[in-house]
Amino acid sequence: MSSGNDIQISPDAVLWQWGPVGLNRTILFTWLVMVLLVGISWLVTRRLSTGTKLSKGQHVLEILVSALRDQIRDVGGREPERYMPFVGSLFLFLAFANLLSIFPGYTPPTGSLSTTAALATCVFVAVPMFGIARKGVWNYLQQYLQPSILMLPFNVIGELSRTLALAVRLYGNMMSGTVIAAILLGFVPLFIPVLMQLFGLLTGMIQAYIFSVLAMVYIASATQVER
């Protein structure tokens, strides 16, 4: 039996319900992250300059874009412009969604399996799209028949399990940090939760990086052309 003092750590708790339409914390905070990202992007990019005098926002933007481009090039082994919008958007969304956890009352949407499953599904769809765009339909589909046609079901299962692993890995790491912080808050409500909050921010950034790198690894594997 639950009591009124139970700590709610799930972001899927319904906040508003009207017939079959409901609004939970996951949807609300996901929309919040997207709105803030769009707003910040507009503010930073509305006055871009090609001269020698750059704003602080443009400096930060150029550093971030250069770092993402170099990382994609290192992982994918080719020019990153084709993959930058997708992989960069994944990283920025995950990083920003986790960084906002410093504000009281905010719950990262990445602590919900529905969010991580949706992001993993985006990767699952993007991988064959990039592969077909680079190699063609037939050349891409042939890789599922390697080294023989008997491997077709195993290769398909591998694609599906890889997507599941992406979703569960991100969800598990983010949710575990929330659970630990909630438990410690009930016993030691002062310094340890603050340290756990800082550790959670570091974990969130690491998970955003790992998720984005794995997405690029899968894309690079699908777009690799045999010589």
N, C-alpha and C positions, 0 to 999 in steps of 0.2 A: 504494500500500500504506500502510495506516495504522500508526502506531507507538503504543507505550504512552504517549508524551508528548503525543499529540494532545489538544487542548482540546475538550471536549464542550460545545457551546453550544446544542444542541437540547434543548428541554424534553420532547421525545417519546421520549427514551431509556427503554427498559423497565427498571423497577427490580425487578419481581417478576412471575413468570409461573407460572400453574397451569393447564395444559391450554390451552383457548381463552381463558381469562380472564387478562388482563394489567393491570398497574398501571404507568403511566409517570409521569414528573415533572409533566407537564401536569395530569393528573387529580389527583395528590396535592396539588399546590400550589393547584389550583382549589378542592378541598375545604377545604384549610387556610384560604384566603381567606374562603370562605363561613362556615365555623365561627367564625372570628374576628369577622366582621361581625355574625353573629347574637349572639355573646357580648357584644360591645361594645354593640350595640343594647339588649340586655336590661339590661346594667349601667346604661346611661345613662337608660333610660326607666322603670326600675322604681320610681323615686321622683320622678316629675315633680311640680312644684309650680306652683300658679297665684298664689302670693303674691309678695311683694316680695323675699323671700330665696330666691335660686336657687343651685343647686350649679354648680360650674365646668363639669361635664359638660353640664348643661342649657343653660348659656350658649353653649357651643360648638355644641351641637345646634341651638339656635334661630338662631344666626348662619348655620349651614350651610343649614338649611331655608329661611330667609328669602332667602339668596342664590340658592338653586336656584329658589325660587318666582319671584323677580324676573326671573331669566334666562329661565325658561320663558314668563313673561308677555311679556317683550320680544320673544322670538323668535316665539311663537305668536300674540300679539296678543289673548289671551283669558285668562280665569281659569285658573290652572294646576293646580287641585286634581285634575282628571280625569287629568292626565298626569304628575303629580308622582311617584307610586309607580314607574312604569315608567322614566321618564327619570332620576329620582333614583337608582334602583337601578343602572342602567347606569353612571352617573358614579361612584358610590361603589365599585362592584366594580372598575372599571378603575383608579381612583385608588389604592385600597388595594392592589390586585394589583401596581401599579408601585412604590408606596412601600416595600413590603416587600423590595424588591431591595437595600436597605441592609444586610440581614443576609447573612452569608457562607453559601454553599451554596444560597441561594434563587434560583430562576430564574422570572421572571414568566411566568405562563401565557399572557399576551398575546403572547409571542414564538413561539407556536405557531399555525399557520394554522388548526388545528382549533378553537381557542378563538375566534379572531376571526371565523371563518366561522359559528360557533354564535351569537355575539352579533349579527352582521349578519342572520342568519336570524330571530332574535327581532324585530329591527326590521322585517324584511320581512313577518312575520306580524302585527305590531302595527299597522302603518300601515293596512291595509285594515280591521282590526277597529275601530280608532278612527274611520275614515272611515265605515264602515257604521253604527256606533252613532250617529253624529251626523247623517248625511245619509240613511240608509236604503240598502237594497241597490241598488235600481234607480238612484237618483240618484248613488250612488257609482260604479257600473259604467258609467254614461253618460260619465264623464270619459275613459274609454279610447276612446271613439268621437269625441272632439273633435280637430280641427274637422270630421272626416268619418270614416266607417266604415273608410276605407282606412288610417287611422292606427292601427288596432287592433294589428296585429303590432308596429309600431314602439313604441307605448306600452308594450306588454308587455315587449319587449326592453329598454326603458329602465328598467323596474322591476327586471328581473333584473340588468342591468349596474350599476345603482346599488347593489344589495346586494353584488355582487362587488367594487365599488370600495371600499365600506366595509370589507370584510374585508381586502382586500389592502393598503389604505392603512395601517390600524392595524398589521397584521403587518409590513409593510415598514419602518415607522418604528421599531417596537420591536426587530425582529430586527437592523436595521442598527446600532443602538446597542450591542447585545450583541456583534456581530461585531467592531466597532471596538475596544471595550474589551478583548476577548479578544486581539486582535492586538497592541495596545499593551502589554498585560500581559506578553507574551512578550519585548518589547524593552526597555521601561522599567518595571520592576516597582515604582516608588515613587510619585512625585507625580502623574504624568499619569493613571494609572488612577483615582486618587482624584478628580481633576477631571472625568474622563469619567463617573465614577459620579454626581457631583453634576449634571452635564449630563444624564445619563440620567434622573435623578429629575425634573428640570424638563421634559424631553421627554415623560416618561410622564404628567405632570399635564396638559400641553398636549394630548396625544393623547386623554386621557380627556375633556377639555372639548370638543375638536373632535368626537369621536364622538357625545357626548351632544347637542351643538348640532345636528349634522347629522340625528340621529334626530328631534329636535323639529321641524326644518325640514320633513322629509318628512311627519311627522304633521300639522303645520299645513297643508301643501299639500293633504293628503288630506281634512282636515276643514273646509276653507274652503268657506263657503256663499256662492254668488253672490247678489248683491243686485240 
